[in-house]
Amino acid sequence: MYTILLVDDIPANIKVLIEALEDEYEIIIATNGERALRWAESDQPPDLILLDIMMPEMDGYEVCHRLKANEFTQDIPIIFVTAMHEEEDETRGLKMGAVDYVHKPYSLAIIKARIATHLAMKEQRDQLIKAEAHLQEANDSLEQRVEERTADLVKSNAKLVEEVFDHKKTAKSLEKARIAAGQATQAKRDFLDNMSHEIRTPINGIMGFTSLLKVSSLQERQKSYIDMIATSTDRLLSTVDKVLDFAKIEAEELELVGQIFNLAELLQAAQNQTKNKAQQKGLVLQQKLDATLPKLVVGDPERLLQVLVNLLENGIKFSDEGTIIIAARQHNHLERGVLVHFQITDCGVGIPVAKQRLIFGAFNQADTSNTRKYEGTGLGLTISALLVEMMDGRIWVDSQPGKGSTFHVTVALEIPTAGTQLPIWQAEQEAPTQGTAKTGYEATGINRSARILLAEDEQVNRQLLCDLLEAQGWQVFAVANGQEAVDIYKKEQIDLVLMDIQMPLMNGHEATIAIRQLEETSKQHIPIIAVTAHALAGDRGKCLEAGMDDYVAKPVKARVLLDKIHERLSG
């Protein structure tokens, strides 16, 4: 059993963590820095330390500094758990060598997940170090034996067999090291997947109920509050998406997907996704498309759209008036395609020459002062640069302070032929401006008597989806896990299933497989749509492989989900 050292001078904080962790870990306690150092330097040091910062006599930063300066204790993972949430506080803690930084108040589920992840990574790191040491020892030993026995090689046939055996042993050690490295990569992948789920699930509830409240009867002040909540949540989601996208690219979890797409539709989609923000600031969006460009091309339209939207949003953020132009022209004709040159020109504050290369780096911004006017993580341009690099393209900026900026992207796109076997991309349609009184959505010819099975373990999201579906006149059978979903499917006549993935007892993949097995007897096929916070690369493919018909990532947009339901019910 792993041992965790809790360092906190407040008994109530210690009590909460002990109750949450004592079933899985051996807990030791230190109420000040000196005691924490003595525990860490003991014959049985802890496997991980949860360290508060604000403590009398010796604060958490000093404790961390001493631990990292001590050869005996420097490899113990440290997670700061503190109410100090300023960026400089977190940066200071991580620079001192902490592996993580958790703000109070915190979710026990998230802190338990982080503890488990860092302990797993520590174990894998220790195993890798042992494997490398063993490998080095074997290599050193092998070199010595070869030098000593070369002269007697002919006479030492038996010794040669022994050396061959040692080579095999070394190969096994290398394989163990390779497996250990793969396990560390998998741990990072699992952590990203878990974080995506844990963050998107509550955001889905906030955004969904905010959307329902916006079309209900409210006073003007209440409406303004709801609008502010919606704006803040959109900003939070944008930040989360950028951080997760950056993490996926860094972990090499993001892959490009080739599709046939229409360049004009791509530019229009980019304009549609950003026009509301532009209108809110009184800005005008224009697009220019070179008539010599081919109508259809092959590439990854979703990732290219992400780049264009990031650049348009950047221009909108830094422009207070005027027109922002998105243009595409033919830069060069290639043997099997065309080199397309995209330009996004804004009328913003401009960027000094010395800063122009830095803005594409992770977390870099042209203005990093505490008095800066424009908010943001600095990841939008970084992600755009990384995506363009994945496409073997080029991105740069021309700008002068006070005269706006023009961002350039060149990407090589193939021209499809009659034999090109790739899916055709369809841009997401512009959201409707009017709808039903309750949901803001209206579809023509939709089946109002449908019976829908909803499997969702999270209560808030289950209630949200129930309200959304019942507003369409559908009968909803709501359950909290996959086993209950299978049981209801056996008893009721169901027209469509909405299936979450991460659920207790039986997950969404297992429930879908069970339903498809039942259908082998009934000879019918019920549409199953995944509605899940698992939104990393490959998650959609896993759902389709399990037998689902479609996939919607949380946070759910009501129009997108209802369109997919309507499509399946109509088919």
N, C-alpha and C positions, 0 to 999 in steps of 0.2 A: 504494500500500500504506500502511495506517495505521501510525503510529509510536507505540509504547507505551514509556513511561519506567518502569522498575522501580526502586523506591527501597527498599533493604533492606541492612542491614549484615551479614547472614549469607549467605555464598556458597552454601551448600547450598540455601537458599530460592530464591535467584536462579536457580540451575541448574535446579531443577524447573520454574520458570515459563518459562524460556527454551526448554527442551525441549518444553514444551506449546504454546508460542505462536509460535516462530520460523518455522514453515512458513506462518503466516497474516499475521504482522505483522513490521515492522522494530522490533527491540528495542534500546533504549539503557539503560545501567545507571548508577545513582548509589548509592554505598555510604554516603552521609551527606547531611544536609539541605542543606549549602552547595552541593554538587555538583548536587543536584536543582534548586535555585533557578537555578543558572547554565544548566543545560539548558533549563529552562522559559522563561527570559528570552532565549534565543538567537534567532538569525534564523530557525531552523527548530524551533519548539517542538513538543513531542509532542502527539498527538491525545488521549491519555488517560494518566493516571498511576495506577499501582498502588503504594500508599504504606504502608509499615510504620509503626508508631507508636513502638515502643520502640527508639530509636537513641541513640548517645552524642552529646553536645554539643548537638544540636538534635533534639527528638523530632518525630514525624509531625504532631502537633497544631500545633506552631509553624510547620512547613513549610506546612501547609494554610492557616494564618492568613495567612502572608505572600503565598502565591499568590493568595488571594481578595482581599487588600488591594491587589494590583497590577492596575491596569487592563489591562495587557498579558496577564496570565496568569489573570485571574479566571474566564474561561469554559472553562478546560481541565477536563474531568470528572476527578474524583478518586475512586478506590475504595480505602478502607482495607482492607488485608489483614493481620490481626493476631491474635495469641493472646489479646488482651484482650477478653473476652467478656461483661463485666458490662454491665448495661443502661445505667448512667450513662456508661460509656465509649462505647458505640454512640451514645447520644443526643448526647453532646458532639461526636462526629465529624460526625454528620449536621447538627447545628445550625451547625457551622463551614462548611458548604457542600459536604461530600462527597455524591456521588450514590448511594453504596452503601457497605456495611460487611460484609466477609466474615470469618468466624471461622476461625482455624486450629485443627485441621486441616480442610482443605476438599476438596470434590470438584472435580477439574480440569474435568470436564464442566460443572458448574454455573458455575464462575468464567469459563470460556470463553463460556458462554451469556450471562452478565451483561455481559462485555466487549462481545460482539457487539451486545447490546441497547442499551447506553449509547452505543456508537459510532454505531449507526443513528439513535438519537434525537438525538445531537449533529449528525449530518449533516442530518437533517430540520429541526432547529432553525435551523441555519445557512442552509439553503435558505429557510426561512420568513422569517428576518431579511432576507435579500437580497431576497426577493419584496416584503416590506413596504417596504423602502427604495426599491426600484424603483417601487413603487406610489405612495409619497409623492412621489417625484421627478416621476413622471408627472402626479400631481394638481396639484402646485405649478406645473409647467410649463403645464398646461392652463388653470389659473386666470389665469396671467399673459397667455397668448395671448388668452383671452376678453376680458379687460379692454382689451387693446391694440387688438383688431380689431372690437369691437362697433360703433363709429362707421362703420366701412367695410365692414359686413357685406354690404350689397347689392352693392357693387362687387367684393367678394372671394369670388366663387363658388368659385374654385379653392382658396382658403384654407379655405373651409367644408368641402370634401371632405377636405382634409388633417386638419382637426379631427375629422371623423367617423372617419377612420382611427386617430387617436390614441385616440379613445374605445374602439375595438375592441381596440387594443393594451392599454389599461388593463384591459379586461374579461378579456383573456387572462392578464394578470398576476394578477388576482383569482382566476381559475380555478386558476392554478398554486399560489397561496397556499392555496386550499381543498384541493387535492390533497395538498399538503405536510402540512396539518393532519390530513387523513384518514390519511396514512401514519404519522404519529406515534401516532394512536389505534390503528391496526392493530399497531404495534410493541408497544404496551402490552398489547393483547389477546393477541398471540403470546407475550409474556413470561409472562402469567398462565397460559396454556395449558401452556407448557413447565414452569413451576414446579409446576402441578398434577400433571403427569405424573411429574416427577422426584421429587416428595415421596411421592405415593401408591404408586408402584411398590415402593420398599423397605418401606414400611409394610405393604403387602399381604403380603410375604414374612414379615415379623416376626409379624403377627397370625395368618397362616395356620398357620405351623409351631408357634406357641405353642398354638393351638387343638388341633392334632394331639397335641402333647406332653401337654396337660392330660388326655387320655383314655387315655394310655399308662401302663404300669406304672412308677410313680415312688415314691421314698421321700417321707415326709411333708415333710421340709425342702425337697426338690426341688419338690414340689407348691406349697409356699409361695412359692418363688422364681418358678415359672411364673405363679402368680397375681399376684405383684408386677409381673412383666414385662407381663402382660396389662393390668393396671390402668394402668401407666405408658403403654403403647401406646395404650390407649383415650383417655387424657388428651391424649397428643400428637396423635392423630387429631382429637379434638374441637377442639383449638387450631388445627390446620391448616385444618380445615373452616371455622372461624369467620373466620380471616384471609382465606382464599380467598373466602368469601361476602362479607365486607366489601369486598374488592378488586373483586369482580364488581359489587357494587352501586355502588361509586364509579366504576367504568368504564362504568356503564350497560349491563352485559352480562347482567343478570338481568331476565327478563320473567315476568309473572304468567300463569298458564295456567288458564283457566276450566274447571271440572269440576263435575259434580253429585256431592254427597256427603252422607252422613248425619252429622248433628251428634253423635248419641250415639256413633257409631263414632269420630269425631274425638276426643272427650274420652277414650274408652277407649284409643285409640292413644297419646295423650299420657301416660296413666297407665301403659300397658304399657312405654313406652320409658324411664320414670323410676323404676319401682317397685323395681328391683334396687338402685339407689343409695339409695332411701329405706329399704329393708329393711336395708341395711348399716349405717345410722345408727339403726335402731330407730324410724323414723318411720312414721306411718300416712298413706296417701293416700286421700282421699275425693273423690267427684265428685257434683255436684248439677246436674240438668238441668231447666230450666223446662218443665213439661208443655205450656205454651201455644206453645212454639216449634214451627215446622214441622219435620217429620221430615227432609225433603230440602231442600237449598239449593244455590245456585250460587256458586262462588268459586274461590279457589286453595287447596285443602285442604293441599297439601304445605307451602306457605309459612305458612299459618295454624297448622298443626301445629308447624312450626319455632318460631314465636313462643311457643306454649303450652309446648312442651318447654323452651325457654330460660328461661321464667319459672318453671316448676316446678323445674328444676335450680338456678336461683338461690335459690329458697326452701329446697330441700333443703340446699344448701351452707351457708346461714346459720342453719339450724335444728338444734338438738342433741336436741330431744325434742318430742313432741306430734304434732299432726295438720296436714297440709297439704291444703287444699281447693281443687279446681278446679271452678268453677261457670259455667254459661251461662244467661242469662235474656233475655227479650225486653225490650229497652230502649224500642223504639218501632216502630210498624207503618208501613211505607213504601208508596208507591203500587204498586211492583212487587216488594216484598220486605220485609225485616225488618232492623232495626238490632239486632244481637246484642251483648250486654254480657257479656264474659268476665271472671271474677275469679279470681285466684290468691292465696289467703290463707295465709301461713306463720306460724310461731311463732318467728321468728328474732330477731336482735339489734336490728332496727329501723334506721331511717335518719333522721339529723337533718334538720330542715326545710331547712336551708341547703344540704344535699347532694342533695336529692330531684330537682332539675332537672338537676344535673350528671351523674348516673349514666347518663343516656341518651346522653351525648356519647361520642365515640370515645376509647377507652383510659382513660376516667375510672372511678374507683371511690370508694366512700364512704370507705374507709380506704386511703391510699396510703403509709403509713409503712413503714419497713423491718422493723418488728416486727408487721406485720399477721398475723392468724391465718389468713385465708382466701386461697387462691391463685386465679389466674385472670387472663385478659388484659383483662377489662373490656369485651370486644366483644359478649358475649351480649345485653345490654340495648340496646347501640347497634344491632346488627343487627335486633333486634325492633322498635325504634323506626322504623328505616328501612323495614322491610317493612310495618309498619302504615301508615306514610305513603304507601307505594306503593299500598296498598289504599284510600286516602282515609279512613283511620280515625283513631283517637285513642288514645294510651296515656299513663297517668299512674300515680302511686303515692300511697297514703295510708299514713303510717307514723309511729310514735313510737319513740324509742330504748327498748329493753327490752320492747316490747309487740308486736313483729312488724310485718309489712307486708302490705298488700293491693295487688296490681297490677291495674289496670283496662285493658281493651282493648275499644273499641267498633268494630265493622266492619259495614258495610252489605252484606247478602247477598241476592241475588235468590231468588225462589221459582220453581222450574222449572214450565213449562207443558207441555201435551201436544206442542207444537211445538218444544220445546227440543232442539236437536241438539248435544249435548255428551257427551263420554265420562263414564262413571260411575267415580268413584274408589273403590278398595278399599283399606282400611287393611291394612298389613303384619300378618300373623298373628303372634301371640305365639310366641316360640321354644319348641320342645319341651324338656321336661326330661330325657328319656331318649332314647337312640339306640343305634346300633351301637357296638361296642367300640372301633373305630378312629376314626371320624369324629364320633360323637355325633349321627348322623342316621339315620333309618329312614323309608323311604317304602313304602307298600303298593302292590303290583301293578306295581312298576317293572320295566322291561326290563333284566335282568341280563346279556344277551348283546350289548348295543349296542356298536357300533364308532364311537369318537369321535375326530375329528381335532382336535388342539390346536395352534394356531399362536401361539407366545409366544417373543419373542426373549430375554427376560431369564431366565437360567438358574435363579435361585432360584424365581421364580414358576412356571416351567415344571415344576420338580420338585415344587413344592407342589401344583399342579393335577393332575399325574400321580398323586401319592399319593392325593389326594382321590377322583379318578375311579376308579382301580383298586381302591380299597377298596369300591366299589359293585359290583365284578365286571365292569366294562366294560373292553374292550380299547382302549388309547389309542395313537394314532399322533401322536407329538409332533415338531414341526418348529420352526425358529427364524426363519422369515421367510415372507412371503406366497407367494413363488415356489415354495418347497418344499411349501407347503400345496396349491397348485394341482396340482403334480406328483403328490402322494400321492392327491389326489382323482381324478385320471385313472386311477390304477392300482388303487386299493382300493375296496371297497364300503363307503361311509361312511354312517352313520345320522344323525350330527349334527356340526356344526363349532363349536368355540369359537375366536373370532378376536380376537387383539389388534389394535390399530390402528397404533401407531407401531412399525414393523419395518423392517429394512434390505431392499434389493433391490426389494421390492414391499410396500407397506403393506396394512393390513387392508381398506381401502375398495377398493383396486385388485384384491386377491385375490378379494373377494366379487363384484365385477363380472365378473371372469374366470370364476368358478364359475357364476354365473347365465347367462353366455353359453354355457357348455358344456351347461347344463341345457336350453337351447332345442333341442338335438339329442336329448338323452336323454329329454325330456318328463317329468322328475321334479323334485321340489323338496326339497332337503335343508335342514333348519333350520340357520340360522347365528345364533349368539348372540355379540354383541360383549362381550368382557371386557377393559376398558381403563381406564387411569388418566386418560384425557381425560374430565373431569367438569364442564366449564364449560357455560354455557347454549348450547344449539344442538348440542352434541356427539351427543346421542342422536338428534336429527333427522337429522344427517349420516349416521349409521350406517344408519338405516332407509331413507334415500334411496338409499344404495349397494346396498340389497337385503337387508340383514340383517333377521332376524325379531324379535330382542329385544336387550336391552342390560343389562349389569351393570357398575357402576362399581367400580373398585378403591378401597380395600381390599375384597376379596370376602368376603361372609359365606357360609359353606359352605351353610347351609340355603337361602338365597335362590337361589344358583346351582343347587343340586341340585333345588330345586322347579321352576325354569324348565326345566332339562333334562328332568325327569320329565314336565312339561306338554307339551313339544314331542315327546318320544318317544311319549307316550300318544296325541297327536293324529294 
